[in-house]
């Protein structure tokens, strides 16, 4: 079975964030890191070379595949900021309706600007997702 490519590393989150060329994007990612730190009560850690993750959990699928992943995280991508780990939990749809300008992909949320979002709603989505993931995976 293939090994997970995205693992926690000792790379510096501060260095990752400071290397973001666009000053506005860098500020957005720094704000997102502060929000996720507050919501998860976890310090940020680099997962692979491009994901800032918070906390971790161990998963095991019925197929037998298992591994570790961050509870939630984000990455500055070419066009948008990708936010990972927002899972289904009761009331989530109502929160997404109030979140602000965003796009949903398979397994992640895409945002252009942090200011396009209601940060209080995003924090609720993060807290709810982390609680659901912990409930499901222990």
ABEGO torsion letter per residue (X at the ends): XBBBABBBBABBAAAAAAABABAAAAAAAAAAAAAAAAAAGBBBBBBEAABBBBEBBBBBBAAGBBEBBBABBBBBBAABBBBBGBBBBBGAAAAAAAAEBBBBBBGBBBBABAAABBAAAAAAAAAAAAAAAAAAAX
